[in-house]
Amino acid sequence: MLPDMETVVILILAGAVLLVLETILPGLVAGTLGLGCLVAAVAIAYAQHGVRTGHWTLGLVSAGLAAGALAYLRFFPNSRAARVFISTRQVGGLGNERPELMNQSGTAYTHLRPSGVATIQGQRVDVVSEGPFIERGMAVRVVAVEGGRVVVRAIMSPS
């Protein structure tokens, strides 16, 4: 028994439903099956119903895929269903800027070769020395804060 046109229509509808389900089901299984249903519908239309019907089916499926893709891109990102998939957190903001440390004094908690840790305002802060090696325990002053990078310089005590 040859497949009739109802089979082609059922395959097209099943393919469309599976492609819509792909937006909420993980793994690309539904999308792959949906695309397979659409290809099968077009192949059956060409093989069993002739070239003219095959062309019409191919055009209908192509237009439906294009319209569906445009509708998806236009409406899905702003929909209630998409909020589950879209992160609203800020990316890249580390929140480690420390402008309040500018011109503050402290002591080197570790040797600064050139990086290390200093105690400034009672807090341990990762720092980089502006110049050469600074011994542990030496007095330092913050001379620059560049994003999360705190640059210190040794304070020379008057002799």
C-alpha positions as CSV (number, residue, x, y, z in Angstrom):
1,M,0.0,0.0,0.0
2,L,1.4,3.4,-1.0
3,P,1.5,6.2,1.6
4,D,-1.1,8.8,0.9
5,M,-1.1,12.5,1.3
6,E,-2.3,12.1,4.9
7,T,1.0,10.5,5.8
8,V,2.9,13.5,4.4
9,V,0.7,15.9,6.4
10,I,1.1,13.9,9.6
11,L,4.9,13.8,9.2
12,I,5.0,17.6,8.6
13,L,2.9,18.2,11.7
14,A,4.9,15.8,13.8
15,G,8.1,17.4,12.6
16,A,6.9,20.9,13.5
17,V,5.8,19.7,17.0
18,L,9.2,18.0,17.6
19,L,11.1,21.1,16.5
20,V,9.0,23.2,19.0
21,L,9.7,20.7,21.7
22,E,13.4,21.0,21.1
23,T,13.4,24.4,22.7
24,I,12.6,22.9,26.1
25,L,14.0,19.3,25.8
26,P,17.7,18.8,26.1
27,G,19.9,16.7,23.9
28,L,19.0,17.5,20.3
29,V,16.9,14.3,20.1
30,A,13.5,16.0,19.4
31,G,15.0,18.4,16.9
32,T,16.8,15.6,15.0
33,L,13.6,13.5,14.9
34,G,11.6,16.6,13.8
35,L,14.0,17.4,11.0
36,G,13.9,13.7,10.0
37,C,10.1,13.8,9.9
38,L,10.2,16.8,7.6
39,V,12.8,15.3,5.3
40,A,10.7,12.0,5.2
41,A,7.5,14.0,4.3
42,V,9.3,15.7,1.4
43,A,10.8,12.5,0.2
44,I,7.5,10.7,0.3
45,A,5.8,13.6,-1.5
46,Y,8.4,13.4,-4.4
47,A,8.5,9.6,-4.6
48,Q,4.8,8.8,-4.3
49,H,2.9,11.9,-5.5
50,G,5.2,13.3,-8.3
51,V,7.6,16.2,-8.8
52,R,5.0,18.9,-8.7
53,T,3.6,17.8,-5.3
54,G,7.1,17.3,-4.1
55,H,8.1,20.8,-5.0
56,W,5.0,22.2,-3.3
57,T,5.8,20.2,-0.2
58,L,9.4,21.2,-0.2
59,G,8.4,24.9,-0.6
60,L,5.9,24.6,2.3
61,V,8.4,22.9,4.6
62,S,11.1,25.5,3.7
63,A,8.8,28.4,4.2
64,G,7.6,26.9,7.5
65,L,11.1,26.4,8.8
66,A,12.1,30.0,7.8
67,A,8.9,31.5,9.4
68,G,9.4,29.3,12.5
69,A,13.1,30.4,12.9
70,L,12.2,34.1,12.5
71,A,9.3,33.8,15.0
72,Y,11.6,31.9,17.4
73,L,14.3,34.6,17.2
74,R,11.8,37.4,17.5
75,F,9.6,36.2,20.3
76,F,11.3,33.4,22.3
77,P,14.1,35.4,24.0
78,N,11.5,37.8,25.5
79,S,9.0,35.1,26.5
80,R,8.2,33.8,30.0
81,A,9.5,30.4,29.0
82,A,12.9,31.8,28.0
83,R,13.5,33.3,31.4
84,V,14.4,29.9,32.7
85,F,17.2,29.6,30.2
86,I,18.6,33.2,30.2
87,S,21.0,34.3,32.9
88,T,20.6,37.8,34.3
89,R,23.8,37.8,36.2
90,Q,26.6,40.2,35.2
91,V,29.5,38.5,33.5
92,G,33.0,39.8,34.1
93,G,32.3,42.1,37.1
94,L,34.5,40.8,39.8
95,G,33.8,43.7,42.2
96,N,37.4,43.8,43.3
97,E,38.1,47.5,42.7
98,R,39.5,49.0,45.9
99,P,39.8,52.8,45.3
100,E,39.5,53.4,49.1
101,L,43.1,52.1,49.4
102,M,44.6,54.9,47.4
103,N,47.4,56.7,49.4
104,Q,46.9,54.5,52.4
105,S,49.9,53.1,54.3
106,G,50.6,49.7,55.7
107,T,53.2,47.1,56.1
108,A,54.5,44.3,53.8
109,Y,53.0,41.1,55.3
110,T,55.2,39.0,52.9
111,H,58.3,39.7,50.8
112,L,57.2,41.6,47.7
113,R,59.1,40.1,44.7
114,P,57.3,42.1,43.1
115,S,54.0,40.7,44.2
116,G,52.9,39.6,47.6
117,V,50.6,40.5,50.5
118,A,50.5,43.7,52.5
119,T,48.4,44.7,55.6
120,I,46.6,47.9,54.8
121,Q,43.9,49.3,57.1
122,G,44.0,46.1,59.1
123,Q,43.2,43.9,56.0
124,R,45.4,41.6,54.0
125,V,45.6,42.8,50.4
126,D,47.3,41.2,47.4
127,V,49.7,43.9,46.1
128,V,52.4,44.5,43.6
129,S,55.5,46.6,44.3
130,E,56.2,49.5,42.0
131,G,59.9,49.1,42.2
132,P,62.3,46.4,43.4
133,F,62.1,43.8,46.1
134,I,60.5,44.9,49.4
135,E,61.3,43.1,52.6
136,R,58.7,41.7,54.9
137,G,57.7,44.2,57.6
138,M,58.7,47.3,55.7
139,A,56.3,50.2,55.5
140,V,54.5,50.6,52.2
141,R,52.1,53.2,50.7
142,V,49.5,52.5,47.9
143,V,50.4,54.6,44.9
144,A,47.9,53.2,42.4
145,V,44.8,51.1,42.2
146,E,44.2,49.7,38.7
147,G,41.1,47.6,38.7
148,G,41.9,44.8,41.0
149,R,45.6,45.5,41.0
150,V,47.0,47.4,44.0
151,V,50.5,48.9,43.5
152,V,52.6,49.9,46.5
153,R,55.9,51.6,47.0
154,A,58.2,51.2,50.0
155,I,58.3,54.2,52.4
156,M,61.8,55.1,53.2
157,S,62.2,56.1,56.9
158,P,64.3,59.2,57.3
159,S,67.7,58.4,58.9
